[in-house]
Amino acid sequence: MNSLSRSKSIVLITFLVLVWGVSWPIYKMALAYTPPLLFAAIRTVFGGLLIVLFYFKKRNLIRWKENWPVYVISSIFNVALFYGLQTIGLLYVPSGLFSVIVYLQPVLVGIMAWMWLGETMSITKIAGLILGVVGVAAVSAGGISGHVAVIGIVLAVITALSWALGTIYVKKVSGRVDSVWLVAFQCLIGGLFLTGAGSATETWSEIVWNAPLWSGLVFGTILGISASWMVYITLINAGDASKVASYTFLVPLISVFSGTLFLHEPFTIYLVLGLVLIAVSIYMVNRKSKSAVEQAKMAALVGKAG
């Protein structure tokens, strides 16, 4: 990655996939006591407000007049559509199938980054991305059975597409806006949209303010939304979008493992198979070709000679 050391990149990636992975069982427990859209809205708005609170002293970096379109577009793709559509889509298809479709995102990011950002693409990279989807499918195999509606499939595809477009867009505009304020405003604007949608379709009185719900909200506000999105955008801005996206294949794997540990969900051979496939996938996507290595060595030699 361009502006991050290898050790720092590893720490940030580890943090990201762990937080996003364990968030699913935590949210699953909380969702027993709250309507889904309102739950997504609350933690997203609070996450944005938390960032504003700690970063307010640098409000001069907002530059609202010139950057508001960026904030709005990012909030539409990364929050309003991503969180909103997945919440609705899970009503129509099994969670395992939905996860498999949504995690087409790294493949879409790889294609879009090649087309619009000029990132390298190779047969090995394409094969690795496809293998990652197969790994996610293996991990999610237990949750694929059940009623499947076409509308659910469509919503899952749009969810993956919106996440991929949001990732590419953030990378594209990284030099124009402050990344922290970008996260803050995408959470606030997207969260307000979700609040409106939730208020129109759900009931606030259905929320049960107990310990599991508060745990989900606190975790989601601090780690699941504000911290994790800042880390994700930092990684995207610092390196190849497709390579960073490939690590998100680990999220459903960690999610299922977390469910096994904390919710006593069954451990299956599919988890092991998925782990192997995803590990190989990430290696293939991030592996440098021989030509790239030779070019890097040549550049280093030229630099020393200069």
LOVO-208754 format. One record per residue (C-alpha): z, x, y; residue in three letters. Coordinates in Angstrom, 3 decimals, m for minus. Each point is the difference from the previous one (the first is absolute). Example, Ala and Ser with C-alpha at 12.3 -4.5 7.8 and 13.67 -1.06 7.14 Angstrom:
BEGIN
+----------+----------+----------+--------+
|        w |        u |        v | residu |
+----------+----------+----------+--------+
|    7.800 |   12.300 |   m4.500 |    ala |
|   m0.660 |    1.370 |    3.440 |    ser |
+----------+----------+----------+--------+
***
This chain:
BEGIN
+----------+----------+----------+--------+
|        w |        u |        v | residu |
+----------+----------+----------+--------+
|    0.000 |    0.000 |    0.000 |    met |
|   m0.959 |    1.264 |    3.395 |    asn |
|    3.181 |   m0.020 |    2.085 |    ser |
|    2.670 |   m0.320 |   m2.689 |    leu |
|    1.261 |    2.739 |   m2.281 |    ser |
|   m0.367 |   m0.574 |   m3.730 |    arg |
|    3.763 |   m0.334 |   m0.475 |    ser |
|    0.338 |   m2.524 |    2.836 |    lys |
|   m2.943 |   m2.010 |   m1.350 |    ser |
|    1.616 |   m0.143 |   m3.435 |    ile |
|    3.316 |   m1.164 |    1.479 |    val |
|   m1.676 |   m2.718 |    2.082 |    leu |
|   m2.194 |   m1.228 |   m2.867 |    ile |
|    2.999 |   m0.087 |   m2.340 |    thr |
|    2.008 |   m1.973 |    2.553 |    phe |
|   m2.848 |   m2.451 |    0.553 |    leu |
|   m0.770 |   m0.849 |   m3.617 |    val |
|    3.698 |   m0.225 |   m0.906 |    leu |
|    0.799 |   m2.356 |    2.884 |    val |
|   m3.056 |   m2.202 |   m0.565 |    trp |
|    0.584 |    0.062 |   m3.753 |    gly |
|    3.669 |   m1.024 |   m0.016 |    val |
|   m0.609 |   m2.583 |    2.734 |    ser |
|   m1.618 |   m2.422 |   m2.462 |    trp |
|    3.093 |   m0.657 |   m2.165 |    pro |
|    2.181 |   m0.073 |    3.136 |    ile |
|   m2.272 |   m2.550 |    1.649 |    tyr |
|   m0.260 |   m1.939 |   m3.246 |    lys |
|    3.779 |   m0.535 |   m0.011 |    met |
|   m0.005 |   m0.973 |    3.691 |    ala |
|   m2.916 |   m2.437 |   m0.379 |    leu |
|    2.147 |   m2.227 |   m2.191 |    ala |
|    1.807 |   m1.001 |    3.208 |    tyr |
|   m2.755 |   m0.183 |    2.617 |    thr |
|   m3.560 |   m1.266 |    0.509 |    pro |
|   m2.413 |    2.961 |   m0.404 |    pro |
|   m1.897 |   m0.116 |    3.301 |    leu |
|    3.154 |   m0.279 |    2.077 |    leu |
|    1.565 |    2.859 |   m1.946 |    phe |
|   m3.043 |    2.191 |    0.719 |    ala |
|    0.079 |   m1.081 |    3.653 |    ala |
|    3.684 |    0.779 |    0.545 |    ile |
|   m0.040 |    3.479 |   m1.496 |    arg |
|   m3.266 |    0.889 |    1.746 |    thr |
|    1.138 |   m1.121 |    3.474 |    val |
|    3.393 |    1.674 |   m0.446 |    phe |
|   m1.743 |    3.167 |   m1.198 |    gly |
|   m2.112 |    0.073 |    3.146 |    gly |
|    3.018 |   m0.649 |    2.231 |    leu |
|    1.912 |    2.815 |   m1.693 |    leu |
|   m2.763 |    2.466 |    0.843 |    ile |
|   m0.121 |   m1.237 |    3.603 |    val |
|    3.769 |    0.451 |    0.292 |    leu |
|   m0.073 |    3.639 |   m1.089 |    phe |
|   m3.267 |    0.937 |    1.728 |    tyr |
|    0.360 |   m1.900 |    3.269 |    phe |
|    0.610 |    3.160 |    2.016 |    lys |
|   m3.638 |    0.958 |   m0.721 |    lys |
|   m1.413 |   m3.339 |    1.170 |    arg |
|   m2.392 |    1.887 |    2.305 |    asn |
|   m2.066 |    0.757 |   m3.115 |    leu |
|   m0.719 |   m3.694 |   m0.627 |    ile |
|   m2.857 |   m0.254 |    2.554 |    arg |
|   m0.288 |   m3.719 |   m0.683 |    trp |
|   m3.036 |   m0.754 |    2.197 |    lys |
|   m2.249 |    2.448 |   m1.801 |    glu |
|    1.518 |   m0.204 |   m3.491 |    asn |
|    0.854 |   m3.677 |   m0.526 |    trp |
|   m3.229 |   m0.684 |   m1.972 |    pro |
|    0.966 |    2.801 |   m2.419 |    val |
|    3.490 |   m1.452 |   m0.464 |    tyr |
|   m1.381 |   m3.493 |   m0.624 |    val |
|   m2.701 |    1.075 |   m2.464 |    ile |
|    2.449 |    2.174 |   m1.944 |    ser |
|    2.508 |   m2.862 |   m0.153 |    ser |
|   m2.656 |   m2.394 |   m1.325 |    ile |
|   m1.092 |    2.253 |   m2.878 |    phe |
|    3.247 |    1.787 |   m0.910 |    asn |
|    2.528 |   m2.793 |    0.490 |    val |
|   m1.324 |   m3.531 |    0.619 |    ala |
|   m2.709 |    0.025 |   m2.691 |    leu |
|    1.624 |    2.509 |   m2.352 |    phe |
|    3.441 |   m1.615 |   m0.212 |    tyr |
|   m1.121 |   m3.554 |    0.666 |    gly |
|   m2.804 |   m0.178 |   m2.569 |    leu |
|    1.969 |    1.714 |   m2.751 |    gln |
|    2.843 |   m2.475 |    0.514 |    thr |
|   m2.369 |   m2.950 |   m0.371 |    ile |
|   m2.165 |    1.586 |   m2.703 |    gly |
|    2.931 |    0.536 |   m2.367 |    leu |
|    0.316 |   m3.786 |   m0.190 |    leu |
|   m3.392 |   m0.225 |   m1.726 |    tyr |
|   m0.192 |    2.998 |   m2.357 |    val |
|    2.488 |    1.982 |   m2.138 |    pro |
|    1.657 |    2.889 |    1.836 |    ser |
|   m1.414 |    2.624 |   m2.380 |    gly |
|   m3.586 |   m1.091 |    0.562 |    leu |
|    0.584 |   m0.210 |    3.740 |    phe |
|    1.345 |    3.583 |    0.023 |    ser |
|   m3.036 |    1.287 |   m1.881 |    val |
|   m2.378 |   m1.556 |    2.524 |    ile |
|    2.013 |    1.059 |    3.061 |    val |
|    0.100 |    3.579 |   m1.278 |    tyr |
|   m3.743 |    0.160 |    0.203 |    leu |
|    0.998 |    1.103 |    3.520 |    gln |
|   m0.120 |    3.759 |   m0.733 |    pro |
|   m3.544 |   m0.428 |   m1.387 |    val |
|   m1.057 |   m1.946 |    3.086 |    leu |
|    1.654 |    2.593 |    2.251 |    val |
|   m1.860 |    2.786 |   m1.805 |    gly |
|   m3.350 |   m1.721 |    0.520 |    ile |
|    0.705 |   m0.933 |    3.633 |    met |
|    1.362 |    3.464 |    0.839 |    ala |
|   m3.190 |    1.528 |   m1.420 |    trp |
|   m2.233 |   m2.432 |    1.936 |    met |
|    1.837 |   m0.156 |    3.343 |    trp |
|    2.244 |    3.062 |    0.229 |    leu |
|   m2.239 |    2.580 |   m1.615 |    gly |
|    2.499 |    0.874 |   m2.744 |    glu |
|   m1.358 |    1.650 |   m3.113 |    thr |
|   m0.890 |   m2.036 |   m3.060 |    met |
|   m0.745 |    1.260 |   m3.497 |    ser |
|   m0.465 |   m1.369 |   m3.498 |    ile |
|    3.436 |    1.368 |   m0.921 |    thr |
|    1.614 |   m1.753 |    2.944 |    lys |
|   m1.698 |   m3.323 |   m0.790 |    ile |
|    0.978 |    0.281 |   m3.659 |    ala |
|    3.574 |    0.795 |    1.007 |    gly |
|    0.240 |   m3.059 |    2.255 |    leu |
|   m1.372 |   m2.264 |   m2.723 |    ile |
|    2.402 |    1.533 |   m2.509 |    leu |
|    2.845 |   m0.792 |    2.383 |    gly |
|   m0.961 |   m3.689 |   m0.009 |    val |
|   m0.038 |    0.081 |   m3.809 |    val |
|    3.476 |    1.558 |    0.099 |    gly |
|    1.268 |   m2.756 |    2.287 |    val |
|   m1.543 |   m2.550 |   m2.367 |    ala |
|    1.889 |    1.557 |   m2.922 |    ala |
|    3.278 |   m0.042 |    1.936 |    val |
|   m0.555 |   m3.609 |    1.048 |    ser |
|   m1.142 |   m1.210 |   m3.424 |    ala |
|    3.188 |   m1.977 |   m0.613 |    gly |
|   m0.527 |   m2.090 |    3.108 |    gly |
|   m3.683 |   m0.782 |   m0.419 |    ile |
|    0.299 |   m3.033 |   m2.278 |    ser |
|    0.342 |   m3.455 |    1.511 |    gly |
|   m1.933 |   m2.435 |    2.152 |    his |
|   m2.751 |    1.595 |    2.076 |    val |
|   m1.671 |   m1.817 |    2.898 |    ala |
|   m3.152 |    1.241 |    1.717 |    val |
|    1.649 |   m0.323 |    3.415 |    ile |
|    2.718 |    2.411 |   m1.155 |    gly |
|   m2.590 |    2.589 |   m1.014 |    ile |
|   m1.749 |   m0.377 |    3.349 |    val |
|    3.275 |    0.404 |    1.901 |    leu |
|    0.870 |    3.117 |   m2.020 |    ala |
|   m3.393 |    1.557 |    0.770 |    val |
|    0.359 |   m0.771 |    3.721 |    ile |
|    3.527 |    1.459 |   m0.081 |    thr |
|   m1.327 |    3.262 |   m1.468 |    ala |
|   m2.883 |    0.021 |    2.476 |    leu |
|    2.257 |   m0.599 |    3.008 |    ser |
|    2.373 |    2.789 |   m1.072 |    trp |
|   m2.934 |    2.397 |   m0.479 |    ala |
|   m1.572 |   m0.924 |    3.348 |    leu |
|    3.381 |    0.362 |    1.697 |    gly |
|    0.449 |    3.474 |   m1.498 |    thr |
|   m3.459 |    1.163 |    1.092 |    ile |
|    0.430 |   m1.513 |    3.449 |    tyr |
|    3.340 |    1.759 |    0.542 |    val |
|   m1.592 |    3.298 |   m1.006 |    lys |
|   m2.956 |   m0.646 |    2.310 |    lys |
|    2.121 |   m0.691 |    3.103 |    val |
|    2.717 |    2.570 |   m0.711 |    ser |
|   m0.973 |    2.112 |    3.007 |    gly |
|    0.138 |   m2.914 |    2.431 |    arg |
|    3.493 |   m1.423 |   m0.539 |    val |
|    3.508 |    1.192 |   m0.709 |    asp |
|    0.593 |   m0.615 |   m3.719 |    ser |
|    3.605 |   m1.179 |    0.410 |    val |
|   m0.930 |   m2.635 |    2.580 |    trp |
|   m2.924 |   m1.016 |   m2.204 |    leu |
|    2.414 |   m0.767 |   m2.842 |    val |
|    2.397 |   m1.785 |    2.352 |    ala |
|   m2.612 |   m2.292 |    1.488 |    phe |
|   m1.789 |   m0.726 |   m3.264 |    gln |
|    3.356 |   m1.117 |   m1.411 |    cys |
|    0.933 |   m2.073 |    3.064 |    leu |
|   m3.379 |   m1.688 |    0.506 |    ile |
|   m0.655 |   m0.496 |   m3.709 |    gly |
|    3.590 |   m1.120 |   m0.530 |    gly |
|   m0.258 |   m2.631 |    2.731 |    leu |
|   m3.174 |   m1.320 |   m1.641 |    phe |
|    1.810 |   m0.238 |   m3.334 |    leu |
|    2.922 |   m1.729 |    1.729 |    thr |
|   m2.356 |   m2.648 |    1.357 |    gly |
|   m1.729 |   m0.460 |   m3.361 |    ala |
|    3.332 |   m0.160 |   m1.830 |    gly |
|    1.499 |   m2.451 |    2.487 |    ser |
|   m3.034 |   m2.281 |   m0.406 |    ala |
|   m0.037 |    0.007 |   m3.807 |    thr |
|    3.609 |    0.732 |   m1.030 |    glu |
|    3.511 |   m1.078 |    0.992 |    thr |
|    2.587 |    2.238 |    1.643 |    trp |
|    2.817 |   m2.105 |   m1.439 |    ser |
|   m0.996 |    1.117 |   m3.516 |    glu |
|    1.210 |    3.539 |    0.745 |    ile |
|    3.306 |    0.795 |   m1.705 |    val |
|    1.731 |    2.771 |    1.964 |    trp |
|    1.746 |    1.793 |   m2.852 |    asn |
|    0.412 |    3.617 |   m1.149 |    ala |
|   m3.306 |    0.316 |   m1.948 |    pro |
|   m1.957 |   m1.351 |    2.975 |    leu |
|    1.747 |    2.252 |    2.506 |    trp |
|   m0.524 |    2.987 |   m2.310 |    ser |
|   m3.711 |   m0.751 |   m0.147 |    gly |
|   m0.226 |   m0.443 |    3.770 |    leu |
|    1.914 |    3.185 |    0.818 |    val |
|   m1.968 |    2.050 |   m2.526 |    phe |
|   m3.279 |   m1.545 |    1.116 |    gly |
|    0.690 |    0.439 |    3.710 |    thr |
|    1.148 |    3.628 |   m0.105 |    ile |
|   m1.881 |    1.511 |   m2.933 |    leu |
|   m2.585 |   m2.468 |   m1.298 |    gly |
|   m1.620 |   m0.654 |    3.381 |    ile |
|    0.879 |    2.374 |    2.846 |    ser |
|    0.602 |    3.310 |   m1.798 |    ala |
|   m2.607 |   m0.390 |   m2.742 |    ser |
|   m2.799 |   m1.073 |    2.356 |    trp |
|    0.696 |    2.928 |    2.318 |    met |
|   m0.149 |    2.347 |   m2.985 |    val |
|   m3.196 |   m1.616 |   m1.314 |    tyr |
|   m1.794 |    0.257 |    3.344 |    ile |
|    1.245 |    3.588 |    0.460 |    thr |
|   m1.492 |    0.930 |   m3.376 |    leu |
|   m3.266 |   m1.847 |    0.677 |    ile |
|   m0.423 |    1.707 |    3.378 |    asn |
|    0.776 |    3.427 |   m1.430 |    ala |
|   m2.316 |    0.053 |   m3.009 |    gly |
|   m2.825 |   m1.653 |   m1.928 |    asp |
|    0.591 |   m3.752 |   m0.040 |    ala |
|   m1.342 |   m0.306 |   m3.546 |    ser |
|    2.351 |    2.675 |   m1.337 |    lys |
|    3.048 |   m1.582 |    1.618 |    val |
|   m1.055 |   m3.442 |   m1.234 |    ala |
|   m0.273 |    1.295 |   m3.573 |    ser |
|    3.762 |    0.587 |   m0.085 |    tyr |
|    0.613 |   m3.703 |    0.562 |    thr |
|   m1.082 |   m0.506 |   m3.624 |    phe |
|    3.558 |    1.140 |   m0.774 |    leu |
|    1.528 |   m2.960 |    1.869 |    val |
|   m0.527 |   m2.691 |   m2.678 |    pro |
|    1.085 |    2.500 |   m2.655 |    leu |
|    3.298 |    0.690 |    1.785 |    ile |
|    0.353 |   m3.722 |    0.683 |    ser |
|   m0.185 |   m0.855 |   m3.695 |    val |
|    2.334 |    2.875 |   m0.918 |    phe |
|    2.456 |   m1.244 |    2.623 |    ser |
|   m0.178 |   m3.495 |   m1.455 |    gly |
|    0.788 |    1.474 |   m3.405 |    thr |
|    3.031 |    1.883 |    1.325 |    leu |
|    1.484 |   m2.549 |    2.393 |    phe |
|   m1.288 |   m3.388 |   m1.169 |    leu |
|   m0.006 |    0.828 |   m3.733 |    his |
|   m3.688 |   m0.781 |   m0.331 |    glu |
|   m1.620 |    1.258 |   m3.250 |    pro |
|   m1.193 |    3.598 |   m0.378 |    phe |
|   m3.388 |    0.198 |   m1.693 |    thr |
|   m2.466 |    2.587 |   m1.197 |    ile |
|   m2.278 |   m1.155 |    2.817 |    tyr |
|    2.338 |    1.681 |    2.502 |    leu |
|   m0.439 |    3.354 |   m1.714 |    val |
|   m3.768 |   m0.477 |   m0.229 |    leu |
|   m0.141 |   m1.008 |    3.657 |    gly |
|    2.061 |    3.027 |    1.013 |    leu |
|   m2.393 |    2.372 |   m1.782 |    val |
|   m3.114 |   m1.656 |    1.424 |    leu |
|    1.362 |   m0.086 |    3.555 |    ile |
|    1.145 |    3.629 |   m0.190 |    ala |
|   m3.481 |    1.087 |   m1.139 |    val |
|   m1.547 |   m2.200 |    2.688 |    ser |
|    2.000 |    1.604 |    2.816 |    ile |
|   m0.842 |    3.475 |   m1.324 |    tyr |
|   m3.728 |   m0.809 |   m0.101 |    met |
|   m0.060 |   m1.504 |    3.498 |    val |
|    1.939 |    2.888 |    1.564 |    asn |
|   m1.611 |    2.803 |   m2.006 |    arg |
|   m2.105 |    2.324 |    2.097 |    lys |
|   m3.446 |    0.793 |   m1.334 |    ser |
|   m0.945 |    3.609 |   m0.661 |    lys |
|   m2.406 |   m0.038 |    2.935 |    ser |
|    2.709 |   m1.251 |    2.343 |    ala |
|    2.374 |    2.726 |   m1.184 |    val |
|   m2.664 |    2.663 |    0.501 |    glu |
|   m0.763 |   m1.321 |    3.490 |    gln |
|    3.711 |    0.109 |    0.893 |    ala |
|    0.261 |    3.597 |   m1.238 |    lys |
|   m3.116 |    0.989 |    1.939 |    met |
|    1.355 |   m1.637 |    3.179 |    ala |
|    3.269 |    1.897 |   m0.422 |    ala |
|   m1.839 |    3.303 |   m0.414 |    leu |
|   m2.139 |   m0.673 |    3.070 |    val |
|    3.139 |   m0.854 |    1.971 |    gly |
|    1.662 |    3.262 |   m1.002 |    lys |
|   m3.120 |    1.954 |    0.820 |    ala |
|   m0.138 |   m1.615 |    3.458 |    gly |
+----------+----------+----------+--------+
***
